[in-house]
Structures are given as structure tokens and as C-alpha cells.
Amino acid sequence: MMDKEKTERIRRLNDRFRRSGLGGDILITQGIQSLGEAGMQAVATKVAEFNKFDHDNDPHGEHDFGAFDHDGRRIFWKIDYYGPDMMSGSEDPSNPDVTRRVLTIMLASEY
């Protein structure tokens, strides 16, 4: 598969995961938990609907990072790629058979 095709496949897999939760694990930090149930739901919705990708926050075109403001707080989210054993990085993030995605949602101050 060509590099451009791999990038497009990674982007599609990341978008599907971010929007549906399918294909990985979602972790939220204590800072996000401190927002309460309604705050966590609002942040999760903003992550799922995020579409403000540009060269600064998405230089590789994979849709694996985003940042936005919520109730006066800066929120970051990031998708990382692990092998099926979760002990090392994925050898090929474009292949869901060898990749476990992890979406971490955090306050920017926790980064």
C-alpha cells in the first residue's frame, strides 16, 4: 500500500474510532472526570464531532490529535497506536488487525 493510501486508511480508522468508540479503548483523565457526568458527555461529543484539522494540529493527516475549549478549559485528545499486546507501538496503524487504538481525553493542563 502506498504511503498516501496508508495515511487515508489511518485517518478513516481514527475518525471511525473517535466517533463511535469502535476499534480501541478510550481513556479519560481525572481532570476530565472532575467535570462531572454532563461535562464528560459534552466533551465526548465535542471530540466525536471535532473537524478543525489543519497542518498545525494534524501535520501527518491522520486525524490523531485535537484541541478545543470547553467551559473555559482547554481540552486535548490524542489517539495512539499499540500492537495487539498493548506492550509496544503498532507496526502498521493502517491495519486494524495489528493495531489497538487508544484515545486519551485530557485537560491541556494535565499534558
Protein Blocks (a to p, Z undefined) as FASTA:
>chain_A
ZZklmmmmmmmmmmmmmmnopoiacdddfklmmnojmlmmmmmmmmmmgccbcfklmmno
nopaccddeehiacddddddddfkopaccfblklmklcccddddddfklZZ
